[in-house]
Amino acid sequence: MDDIVKQAMTKWPNVPACYGWLGLDARGNWWLRDAAAQAAGSFASGVPGAKGSRVEHVKLAEFIARNYLHDARGCWYFQNGPQQVFVELEATPWIWRVQMQAREIRIHSHTGSELAPAEVQKVLVDEDGAVYMAVSMGLGMVHTQDVLDVSAALDAGLLPAPEEVRRNALPHCYGFISSPAQLASTGS
């Protein structure tokens, strides 16, 4: 977490949390969701306009990534100064980028963190063919552009054999909340 964020949290300790205004898509992009986007539907609904506006400013995206955390409930948020801005997840809390070169695999998260291949505990494939990797940091979906590299890594024996999983079981099995806004609206 950035030092300036820690200082703001100390200076203003009781700022209310923000729900529904930030999303993370299945390709690792951040989305700002104004009132119109939220009114159009849930972030993961696929309804035109419901995602909002993609964060294009590189420094803002990097700031969000550096201050991306989760609470005890499994809700992921961006600590924006003293305020927690909860993140609506299209898929999983992490999006993995995977590159296979020769007999070596490199794995990065959407936030830029690099993982050692040995950290991959499971490779999962859902009913639609989406690929996930469970690591010590949590569960992440493999970016669609990198599925062939994961296949090559599996063939080379660099990753554990894939297991089948139901997509709707992932939040419960891996302890994350896809829609903190929906959880907040029910008072949980």
PyMOL commands that place a pseudoatom at each C-alpha (Angstrom):
pseudoatom trace, name=CA, resn=MET, resi=1, chain=A, elem=C, hetatm=0, pos=[0.000, 0.000, 0.000]
pseudoatom trace, name=CA, resn=ASP, resi=2, chain=A, elem=C, hetatm=0, pos=[1.280, 3.472, -0.852]
pseudoatom trace, name=CA, resn=ASP, resi=3, chain=A, elem=C, hetatm=0, pos=[2.532, 5.575, 2.085]
pseudoatom trace, name=CA, resn=ILE, resi=4, chain=A, elem=C, hetatm=0, pos=[0.275, 8.467, 1.087]
pseudoatom trace, name=CA, resn=VAL, resi=5, chain=A, elem=C, hetatm=0, pos=[-2.727, 6.115, 1.382]
pseudoatom trace, name=CA, resn=LYS, resi=6, chain=A, elem=C, hetatm=0, pos=[-1.638, 5.004, 4.872]
pseudoatom trace, name=CA, resn=GLN, resi=7, chain=A, elem=C, hetatm=0, pos=[-1.282, 8.657, 5.929]
pseudoatom trace, name=CA, resn=ALA, resi=8, chain=A, elem=C, hetatm=0, pos=[-4.760, 9.516, 4.642]
pseudoatom trace, name=CA, resn=MET, resi=9, chain=A, elem=C, hetatm=0, pos=[-6.244, 6.550, 6.526]
pseudoatom trace, name=CA, resn=THR, resi=10, chain=A, elem=C, hetatm=0, pos=[-4.715, 7.867, 9.756]
pseudoatom trace, name=CA, resn=LYS, resi=11, chain=A, elem=C, hetatm=0, pos=[-5.862, 11.437, 9.115]
pseudoatom trace, name=CA, resn=TRP, resi=12, chain=A, elem=C, hetatm=0, pos=[-9.466, 10.486, 8.147]
pseudoatom trace, name=CA, resn=PRO, resi=13, chain=A, elem=C, hetatm=0, pos=[-10.269, 7.158, 9.831]
pseudoatom trace, name=CA, resn=ASN, resi=14, chain=A, elem=C, hetatm=0, pos=[-14.066, 7.087, 9.414]
pseudoatom trace, name=CA, resn=VAL, resi=15, chain=A, elem=C, hetatm=0, pos=[-14.689, 7.629, 5.706]
pseudoatom trace, name=CA, resn=PRO, resi=16, chain=A, elem=C, hetatm=0, pos=[-17.583, 5.430, 4.508]
pseudoatom trace, name=CA, resn=ALA, resi=17, chain=A, elem=C, hetatm=0, pos=[-16.890, 2.680, 1.986]
pseudoatom trace, name=CA, resn=CYS, resi=18, chain=A, elem=C, hetatm=0, pos=[-17.888, 2.985, -1.651]
pseudoatom trace, name=CA, resn=TYR, resi=19, chain=A, elem=C, hetatm=0, pos=[-19.735, 0.178, -3.466]
pseudoatom trace, name=CA, resn=GLY, resi=20, chain=A, elem=C, hetatm=0, pos=[-20.449, -0.439, -7.132]
pseudoatom trace, name=CA, resn=TRP, resi=21, chain=A, elem=C, hetatm=0, pos=[-18.174, 2.241, -8.573]
pseudoatom trace, name=CA, resn=LEU, resi=22, chain=A, elem=C, hetatm=0, pos=[-15.182, 0.102, -9.633]
pseudoatom trace, name=CA, resn=GLY, resi=23, chain=A, elem=C, hetatm=0, pos=[-14.987, -3.166, -11.558]
pseudoatom trace, name=CA, resn=LEU, resi=24, chain=A, elem=C, hetatm=0, pos=[-12.322, -5.650, -12.653]
pseudoatom trace, name=CA, resn=ASP, resi=25, chain=A, elem=C, hetatm=0, pos=[-13.044, -7.507, -15.890]
pseudoatom trace, name=CA, resn=ALA, resi=26, chain=A, elem=C, hetatm=0, pos=[-11.897, -10.959, -16.983]
pseudoatom trace, name=CA, resn=ARG, resi=27, chain=A, elem=C, hetatm=0, pos=[-9.004, -9.442, -18.921]
pseudoatom trace, name=CA, resn=GLY, resi=28, chain=A, elem=C, hetatm=0, pos=[-7.541, -7.545, -15.952]
pseudoatom trace, name=CA, resn=ASN, resi=29, chain=A, elem=C, hetatm=0, pos=[-8.912, -4.109, -16.863]
pseudoatom trace, name=CA, resn=TRP, resi=30, chain=A, elem=C, hetatm=0, pos=[-10.279, -1.679, -14.279]
pseudoatom trace, name=CA, resn=TRP, resi=31, chain=A, elem=C, hetatm=0, pos=[-13.629, 0.007, -15.006]
pseudoatom trace, name=CA, resn=LEU, resi=32, chain=A, elem=C, hetatm=0, pos=[-15.121, 3.134, -13.419]
pseudoatom trace, name=CA, resn=ARG, resi=33, chain=A, elem=C, hetatm=0, pos=[-18.877, 2.737, -13.011]
pseudoatom trace, name=CA, resn=ASP, resi=34, chain=A, elem=C, hetatm=0, pos=[-20.832, 5.957, -12.684]
pseudoatom trace, name=CA, resn=ALA, resi=35, chain=A, elem=C, hetatm=0, pos=[-24.501, 6.045, -11.640]
pseudoatom trace, name=CA, resn=ALA, resi=36, chain=A, elem=C, hetatm=0, pos=[-25.691, 5.403, -15.219]
pseudoatom trace, name=CA, resn=ALA, resi=37, chain=A, elem=C, hetatm=0, pos=[-23.505, 2.275, -15.544]
pseudoatom trace, name=CA, resn=GLN, resi=38, chain=A, elem=C, hetatm=0, pos=[-24.735, 0.978, -12.196]
pseudoatom trace, name=CA, resn=ALA, resi=39, chain=A, elem=C, hetatm=0, pos=[-28.351, 1.627, -13.190]
pseudoatom trace, name=CA, resn=ALA, resi=40, chain=A, elem=C, hetatm=0, pos=[-27.818, -0.324, -16.443]
pseudoatom trace, name=CA, resn=GLY, resi=41, chain=A, elem=C, hetatm=0, pos=[-27.151, -3.557, -14.540]
pseudoatom trace, name=CA, resn=SER, resi=42, chain=A, elem=C, hetatm=0, pos=[-24.592, -5.546, -12.612]
pseudoatom trace, name=CA, resn=PHE, resi=43, chain=A, elem=C, hetatm=0, pos=[-20.966, -5.346, -13.704]
pseudoatom trace, name=CA, resn=ALA, resi=44, chain=A, elem=C, hetatm=0, pos=[-20.834, -8.959, -14.897]
pseudoatom trace, name=CA, resn=SER, resi=45, chain=A, elem=C, hetatm=0, pos=[-24.279, -8.909, -16.538]
pseudoatom trace, name=CA, resn=GLY, resi=46, chain=A, elem=C, hetatm=0, pos=[-23.080, -8.265, -20.074]
pseudoatom trace, name=CA, resn=VAL, resi=47, chain=A, elem=C, hetatm=0, pos=[-25.694, -5.521, -20.457]
pseudoatom trace, name=CA, resn=PRO, resi=48, chain=A, elem=C, hetatm=0, pos=[-24.404, -2.741, -22.747]
pseudoatom trace, name=CA, resn=GLY, resi=49, chain=A, elem=C, hetatm=0, pos=[-23.166, 0.179, -20.669]
pseudoatom trace, name=CA, resn=ALA, resi=50, chain=A, elem=C, hetatm=0, pos=[-23.183, -1.708, -17.338]
pseudoatom trace, name=CA, resn=LYS, resi=51, chain=A, elem=C, hetatm=0, pos=[-19.402, -1.981, -17.173]
pseudoatom trace, name=CA, resn=GLY, resi=52, chain=A, elem=C, hetatm=0, pos=[-18.898, 1.775, -17.322]
pseudoatom trace, name=CA, resn=SER, resi=53, chain=A, elem=C, hetatm=0, pos=[-15.696, 3.371, -18.619]
pseudoatom trace, name=CA, resn=ARG, resi=54, chain=A, elem=C, hetatm=0, pos=[-12.416, 1.499, -18.815]
pseudoatom trace, name=CA, resn=VAL, resi=55, chain=A, elem=C, hetatm=0, pos=[-9.552, 3.092, -16.885]
pseudoatom trace, name=CA, resn=GLU, resi=56, chain=A, elem=C, hetatm=0, pos=[-7.140, 4.152, -19.628]
pseudoatom trace, name=CA, resn=HIS, resi=57, chain=A, elem=C, hetatm=0, pos=[-4.847, 6.367, -17.546]
pseudoatom trace, name=CA, resn=VAL, resi=58, chain=A, elem=C, hetatm=0, pos=[-1.772, 4.221, -16.866]
pseudoatom trace, name=CA, resn=LYS, resi=59, chain=A, elem=C, hetatm=0, pos=[-0.785, 5.921, -13.586]
pseudoatom trace, name=CA, resn=LEU, resi=60, chain=A, elem=C, hetatm=0, pos=[-4.333, 5.611, -12.198]
pseudoatom trace, name=CA, resn=ALA, resi=61, chain=A, elem=C, hetatm=0, pos=[-4.455, 1.902, -13.112]
pseudoatom trace, name=CA, resn=GLU, resi=62, chain=A, elem=C, hetatm=0, pos=[-1.067, 1.385, -11.436]
pseudoatom trace, name=CA, resn=PHE, resi=63, chain=A, elem=C, hetatm=0, pos=[-2.236, 3.252, -8.306]
pseudoatom trace, name=CA, resn=ILE, resi=64, chain=A, elem=C, hetatm=0, pos=[-5.345, 1.063, -8.080]
pseudoatom trace, name=CA, resn=ALA, resi=65, chain=A, elem=C, hetatm=0, pos=[-3.220, -2.075, -8.567]
pseudoatom trace, name=CA, resn=ARG, resi=66, chain=A, elem=C, hetatm=0, pos=[-0.745, -1.111, -5.815]
pseudoatom trace, name=CA, resn=ASN, resi=67, chain=A, elem=C, hetatm=0, pos=[-3.566, -0.534, -3.342]
pseudoatom trace, name=CA, resn=TYR, resi=68, chain=A, elem=C, hetatm=0, pos=[-5.723, -3.575, -4.212]
pseudoatom trace, name=CA, resn=LEU, resi=69, chain=A, elem=C, hetatm=0, pos=[-6.604, -5.601, -1.103]
pseudoatom trace, name=CA, resn=HIS, resi=70, chain=A, elem=C, hetatm=0, pos=[-9.318, -7.786, 0.393]
pseudoatom trace, name=CA, resn=ASP, resi=71, chain=A, elem=C, hetatm=0, pos=[-11.200, -7.854, 3.661]
pseudoatom trace, name=CA, resn=ALA, resi=72, chain=A, elem=C, hetatm=0, pos=[-12.090, -10.771, 5.948]
pseudoatom trace, name=CA, resn=ARG, resi=73, chain=A, elem=C, hetatm=0, pos=[-15.377, -11.355, 4.076]
pseudoatom trace, name=CA, resn=GLY, resi=74, chain=A, elem=C, hetatm=0, pos=[-13.556, -11.968, 0.784]
pseudoatom trace, name=CA, resn=CYS, resi=75, chain=A, elem=C, hetatm=0, pos=[-14.538, -8.623, -0.719]
pseudoatom trace, name=CA, resn=TRP, resi=76, chain=A, elem=C, hetatm=0, pos=[-11.796, -7.021, -2.808]
pseudoatom trace, name=CA, resn=TYR, resi=77, chain=A, elem=C, hetatm=0, pos=[-11.280, -3.278, -2.722]
pseudoatom trace, name=CA, resn=PHE, resi=78, chain=A, elem=C, hetatm=0, pos=[-9.022, -0.442, -3.758]
pseudoatom trace, name=CA, resn=GLN, resi=79, chain=A, elem=C, hetatm=0, pos=[-7.833, 1.611, -0.783]
pseudoatom trace, name=CA, resn=ASN, resi=80, chain=A, elem=C, hetatm=0, pos=[-8.254, 5.133, -2.188]
pseudoatom trace, name=CA, resn=GLY, resi=81, chain=A, elem=C, hetatm=0, pos=[-6.754, 7.286, 0.503]
pseudoatom trace, name=CA, resn=PRO, resi=82, chain=A, elem=C, hetatm=0, pos=[-9.016, 6.849, 3.531]
pseudoatom trace, name=CA, resn=GLN, resi=83, chain=A, elem=C, hetatm=0, pos=[-11.828, 5.226, 1.521]
pseudoatom trace, name=CA, resn=GLN, resi=84, chain=A, elem=C, hetatm=0, pos=[-12.318, 1.589, 0.575]
pseudoatom trace, name=CA, resn=VAL, resi=85, chain=A, elem=C, hetatm=0, pos=[-13.686, 1.371, -2.965]
pseudoatom trace, name=CA, resn=PHE, resi=86, chain=A, elem=C, hetatm=0, pos=[-15.053, -2.158, -3.324]
pseudoatom trace, name=CA, resn=VAL, resi=87, chain=A, elem=C, hetatm=0, pos=[-14.482, -3.918, -6.632]
pseudoatom trace, name=CA, resn=GLU, resi=88, chain=A, elem=C, hetatm=0, pos=[-17.111, -5.754, -8.657]
pseudoatom trace, name=CA, resn=LEU, resi=89, chain=A, elem=C, hetatm=0, pos=[-15.492, -8.839, -10.179]
pseudoatom trace, name=CA, resn=GLU, resi=90, chain=A, elem=C, hetatm=0, pos=[-16.458, -10.130, -13.605]
pseudoatom trace, name=CA, resn=ALA, resi=91, chain=A, elem=C, hetatm=0, pos=[-14.592, -13.384, -12.957]
pseudoatom trace, name=CA, resn=THR, resi=92, chain=A, elem=C, hetatm=0, pos=[-12.055, -13.723, -10.126]
pseudoatom trace, name=CA, resn=PRO, resi=93, chain=A, elem=C, hetatm=0, pos=[-9.965, -11.435, -7.883]
pseudoatom trace, name=CA, resn=TRP, resi=94, chain=A, elem=C, hetatm=0, pos=[-6.846, -12.103, -9.947]
pseudoatom trace, name=CA, resn=ILE, resi=95, chain=A, elem=C, hetatm=0, pos=[-6.259, -12.269, -13.672]
pseudoatom trace, name=CA, resn=TRP, resi=96, chain=A, elem=C, hetatm=0, pos=[-3.122, -14.206, -14.620]
pseudoatom trace, name=CA, resn=ARG, resi=97, chain=A, elem=C, hetatm=0, pos=[-0.928, -13.452, -17.608]
pseudoatom trace, name=CA, resn=VAL, resi=98, chain=A, elem=C, hetatm=0, pos=[1.105, -16.485, -18.622]
pseudoatom trace, name=CA, resn=GLN, resi=99, chain=A, elem=C, hetatm=0, pos=[3.991, -16.641, -21.072]
pseudoatom trace, name=CA, resn=MET, resi=100, chain=A, elem=C, hetatm=0, pos=[5.687, -19.890, -22.060]
pseudoatom trace, name=CA, resn=GLN, resi=101, chain=A, elem=C, hetatm=0, pos=[9.171, -19.568, -23.560]
pseudoatom trace, name=CA, resn=ALA, resi=102, chain=A, elem=C, hetatm=0, pos=[11.212, -22.682, -24.335]
pseudoatom trace, name=CA, resn=ARG, resi=103, chain=A, elem=C, hetatm=0, pos=[10.700, -24.812, -21.199]
pseudoatom trace, name=CA, resn=GLU, resi=104, chain=A, elem=C, hetatm=0, pos=[10.142, -21.858, -18.896]
pseudoatom trace, name=CA, resn=ILE, resi=105, chain=A, elem=C, hetatm=0, pos=[6.881, -20.329, -17.764]
pseudoatom trace, name=CA, resn=ARG, resi=106, chain=A, elem=C, hetatm=0, pos=[6.369, -16.786, -16.475]
pseudoatom trace, name=CA, resn=ILE, resi=107, chain=A, elem=C, hetatm=0, pos=[3.237, -15.785, -14.582]
pseudoatom trace, name=CA, resn=HIS, resi=108, chain=A, elem=C, hetatm=0, pos=[2.130, -12.247, -13.705]
pseudoatom trace, name=CA, resn=SER, resi=109, chain=A, elem=C, hetatm=0, pos=[-1.024, -10.916, -12.111]
pseudoatom trace, name=CA, resn=HIS, resi=110, chain=A, elem=C, hetatm=0, pos=[-3.074, -8.061, -13.538]
pseudoatom trace, name=CA, resn=THR, resi=111, chain=A, elem=C, hetatm=0, pos=[-1.467, -5.912, -10.822]
pseudoatom trace, name=CA, resn=GLY, resi=112, chain=A, elem=C, hetatm=0, pos=[2.048, -6.706, -12.091]
pseudoatom trace, name=CA, resn=SER, resi=113, chain=A, elem=C, hetatm=0, pos=[3.090, -9.142, -9.349]
pseudoatom trace, name=CA, resn=GLU, resi=114, chain=A, elem=C, hetatm=0, pos=[5.277, -11.960, -10.652]
pseudoatom trace, name=CA, resn=LEU, resi=115, chain=A, elem=C, hetatm=0, pos=[4.684, -15.498, -9.417]
pseudoatom trace, name=CA, resn=ALA, resi=116, chain=A, elem=C, hetatm=0, pos=[7.006, -18.481, -9.406]
pseudoatom trace, name=CA, resn=PRO, resi=117, chain=A, elem=C, hetatm=0, pos=[5.506, -21.403, -11.364]
pseudoatom trace, name=CA, resn=ALA, resi=118, chain=A, elem=C, hetatm=0, pos=[5.904, -23.523, -8.212]
pseudoatom trace, name=CA, resn=GLU, resi=119, chain=A, elem=C, hetatm=0, pos=[3.265, -21.325, -6.541]
pseudoatom trace, name=CA, resn=VAL, resi=120, chain=A, elem=C, hetatm=0, pos=[0.566, -22.787, -8.809]
pseudoatom trace, name=CA, resn=GLN, resi=121, chain=A, elem=C, hetatm=0, pos=[-1.337, -25.254, -6.640]
pseudoatom trace, name=CA, resn=LYS, resi=122, chain=A, elem=C, hetatm=0, pos=[-4.133, -26.129, -9.086]
pseudoatom trace, name=CA, resn=VAL, resi=123, chain=A, elem=C, hetatm=0, pos=[-5.139, -25.561, -12.659]
pseudoatom trace, name=CA, resn=LEU, resi=124, chain=A, elem=C, hetatm=0, pos=[-8.911, -25.579, -13.153]
pseudoatom trace, name=CA, resn=VAL, resi=125, chain=A, elem=C, hetatm=0, pos=[-11.135, -25.592, -16.233]
pseudoatom trace, name=CA, resn=ASP, resi=126, chain=A, elem=C, hetatm=0, pos=[-14.821, -24.640, -16.026]
pseudoatom trace, name=CA, resn=GLU, resi=127, chain=A, elem=C, hetatm=0, pos=[-17.795, -25.819, -18.077]
pseudoatom trace, name=CA, resn=ASP, resi=128, chain=A, elem=C, hetatm=0, pos=[-17.196, -23.074, -20.663]
pseudoatom trace, name=CA, resn=GLY, resi=129, chain=A, elem=C, hetatm=0, pos=[-13.489, -23.865, -21.078]
pseudoatom trace, name=CA, resn=ALA, resi=130, chain=A, elem=C, hetatm=0, pos=[-12.213, -20.900, -19.035]
pseudoatom trace, name=CA, resn=VAL, resi=131, chain=A, elem=C, hetatm=0, pos=[-8.913, -21.681, -17.295]
pseudoatom trace, name=CA, resn=TYR, resi=132, chain=A, elem=C, hetatm=0, pos=[-8.044, -20.716, -13.715]
pseudoatom trace, name=CA, resn=MET, resi=133, chain=A, elem=C, hetatm=0, pos=[-5.004, -21.130, -11.500]
pseudoatom trace, name=CA, resn=ALA, resi=134, chain=A, elem=C, hetatm=0, pos=[-5.102, -21.349, -7.716]
pseudoatom trace, name=CA, resn=VAL, resi=135, chain=A, elem=C, hetatm=0, pos=[-1.969, -19.993, -6.064]
pseudoatom trace, name=CA, resn=SER, resi=136, chain=A, elem=C, hetatm=0, pos=[-1.016, -18.873, -2.560]
pseudoatom trace, name=CA, resn=MET, resi=137, chain=A, elem=C, hetatm=0, pos=[-2.365, -15.356, -3.346]
pseudoatom trace, name=CA, resn=GLY, resi=138, chain=A, elem=C, hetatm=0, pos=[-5.753, -16.772, -4.326]
pseudoatom trace, name=CA, resn=LEU, resi=139, chain=A, elem=C, hetatm=0, pos=[-7.665, -17.797, -7.404]
pseudoatom trace, name=CA, resn=GLY, resi=140, chain=A, elem=C, hetatm=0, pos=[-7.282, -16.118, -10.752]
pseudoatom trace, name=CA, resn=MET, resi=141, chain=A, elem=C, hetatm=0, pos=[-8.601, -16.580, -14.244]
pseudoatom trace, name=CA, resn=VAL, resi=142, chain=A, elem=C, hetatm=0, pos=[-6.022, -17.015, -16.974]
pseudoatom trace, name=CA, resn=HIS, resi=143, chain=A, elem=C, hetatm=0, pos=[-6.270, -14.234, -19.557]
pseudoatom trace, name=CA, resn=THR, resi=144, chain=A, elem=C, hetatm=0, pos=[-7.894, -15.637, -22.699]
pseudoatom trace, name=CA, resn=GLN, resi=145, chain=A, elem=C, hetatm=0, pos=[-4.862, -14.722, -24.818]
pseudoatom trace, name=CA, resn=ASP, resi=146, chain=A, elem=C, hetatm=0, pos=[-2.650, -16.930, -22.641]
pseudoatom trace, name=CA, resn=VAL, resi=147, chain=A, elem=C, hetatm=0, pos=[-4.591, -20.209, -22.636]
pseudoatom trace, name=CA, resn=LEU, resi=148, chain=A, elem=C, hetatm=0, pos=[-2.324, -21.694, -25.340]
pseudoatom trace, name=CA, resn=ASP, resi=149, chain=A, elem=C, hetatm=0, pos=[0.736, -20.928, -23.201]
pseudoatom trace, name=CA, resn=VAL, resi=150, chain=A, elem=C, hetatm=0, pos=[-0.918, -22.687, -20.265]
pseudoatom trace, name=CA, resn=SER, resi=151, chain=A, elem=C, hetatm=0, pos=[-1.585, -25.670, -22.546]
pseudoatom trace, name=CA, resn=ALA, resi=152, chain=A, elem=C, hetatm=0, pos=[2.097, -25.733, -23.544]
pseudoatom trace, name=CA, resn=ALA, resi=153, chain=A, elem=C, hetatm=0, pos=[3.135, -25.521, -19.872]
pseudoatom trace, name=CA, resn=LEU, resi=154, chain=A, elem=C, hetatm=0, pos=[0.789, -28.407, -19.037]
pseudoatom trace, name=CA, resn=ASP, resi=155, chain=A, elem=C, hetatm=0, pos=[2.247, -30.487, -21.891]
pseudoatom trace, name=CA, resn=ALA, resi=156, chain=A, elem=C, hetatm=0, pos=[5.753, -29.718, -20.602]
pseudoatom trace, name=CA, resn=GLY, resi=157, chain=A, elem=C, hetatm=0, pos=[4.792, -30.828, -17.085]
pseudoatom trace, name=CA, resn=LEU, resi=158, chain=A, elem=C, hetatm=0, pos=[5.381, -27.373, -15.615]
pseudoatom trace, name=CA, resn=LEU, resi=159, chain=A, elem=C, hetatm=0, pos=[1.890, -27.079, -14.116]
pseudoatom trace, name=CA, resn=PRO, resi=160, chain=A, elem=C, hetatm=0, pos=[-0.372, -29.527, -12.272]
pseudoatom trace, name=CA, resn=ALA, resi=161, chain=A, elem=C, hetatm=0, pos=[-2.883, -31.493, -14.347]
pseudoatom trace, name=CA, resn=PRO, resi=162, chain=A, elem=C, hetatm=0, pos=[-6.131, -29.559, -14.824]
pseudoatom trace, name=CA, resn=GLU, resi=163, chain=A, elem=C, hetatm=0, pos=[-9.246, -30.345, -12.807]
pseudoatom trace, name=CA, resn=GLU, resi=164, chain=A, elem=C, hetatm=0, pos=[-12.841, -29.655, -13.800]
pseudoatom trace, name=CA, resn=VAL, resi=165, chain=A, elem=C, hetatm=0, pos=[-14.808, -27.083, -11.808]
pseudoatom trace, name=CA, resn=ARG, resi=166, chain=A, elem=C, hetatm=0, pos=[-18.199, -25.382, -11.974]
pseudoatom trace, name=CA, resn=ARG, resi=167, chain=A, elem=C, hetatm=0, pos=[-17.751, -21.646, -12.455]
pseudoatom trace, name=CA, resn=ASN, resi=168, chain=A, elem=C, hetatm=0, pos=[-20.530, -20.764, -9.997]
pseudoatom trace, name=CA, resn=ALA, resi=169, chain=A, elem=C, hetatm=0, pos=[-18.733, -22.779, -7.274]
pseudoatom trace, name=CA, resn=LEU, resi=170, chain=A, elem=C, hetatm=0, pos=[-15.508, -20.757, -7.460]
pseudoatom trace, name=CA, resn=PRO, resi=171, chain=A, elem=C, hetatm=0, pos=[-16.456, -17.854, -5.125]
pseudoatom trace, name=CA, resn=HIS, resi=172, chain=A, elem=C, hetatm=0, pos=[-17.518, -20.233, -2.352]
pseudoatom trace, name=CA, resn=CYS, resi=173, chain=A, elem=C, hetatm=0, pos=[-14.586, -22.649, -2.831]
pseudoatom trace, name=CA, resn=TYR, resi=174, chain=A, elem=C, hetatm=0, pos=[-11.977, -19.889, -2.978]
pseudoatom trace, name=CA, resn=GLY, resi=175, chain=A, elem=C, hetatm=0, pos=[-13.474, -17.396, -0.524]
pseudoatom trace, name=CA, resn=PHE, resi=176, chain=A, elem=C, hetatm=0, pos=[-14.184, -14.328, -2.612]
pseudoatom trace, name=CA, resn=ILE, resi=177, chain=A, elem=C, hetatm=0, pos=[-17.250, -12.177, -3.178]
pseudoatom trace, name=CA, resn=SER, resi=178, chain=A, elem=C, hetatm=0, pos=[-17.967, -11.318, -6.821]
pseudoatom trace, name=CA, resn=SER, resi=179, chain=A, elem=C, hetatm=0, pos=[-20.289, -8.420, -6.018]
pseudoatom trace, name=CA, resn=PRO, resi=180, chain=A, elem=C, hetatm=0, pos=[-19.583, -6.544, -2.779]
pseudoatom trace, name=CA, resn=ALA, resi=181, chain=A, elem=C, hetatm=0, pos=[-22.292, -4.054, -3.851]
pseudoatom trace, name=CA, resn=GLN, resi=182, chain=A, elem=C, hetatm=0, pos=[-24.900, -6.791, -3.884]
pseudoatom trace, name=CA, resn=LEU, resi=183, chain=A, elem=C, hetatm=0, pos=[-23.684, -8.023, -0.505]
pseudoatom trace, name=CA, resn=ALA, resi=184, chain=A, elem=C, hetatm=0, pos=[-23.859, -4.472, 0.914]
pseudoatom trace, name=CA, resn=SER, resi=185, chain=A, elem=C, hetatm=0, pos=[-27.386, -3.964, -0.430]
pseudoatom trace, name=CA, resn=THR, resi=186, chain=A, elem=C, hetatm=0, pos=[-28.584, -7.019, 1.511]
pseudoatom trace, name=CA, resn=GLY, resi=187, chain=A, elem=C, hetatm=0, pos=[-26.976, -5.708, 4.694]
pseudoatom trace, name=CA, resn=SER, resi=188, chain=A, elem=C, hetatm=0, pos=[-24.496, -8.598, 5.020]
for i in range(1, 188): cmd.bond("trace and resi %d" % i, "trace and resi %d" % (i + 1))
show_as sticks, trace
zoom trace
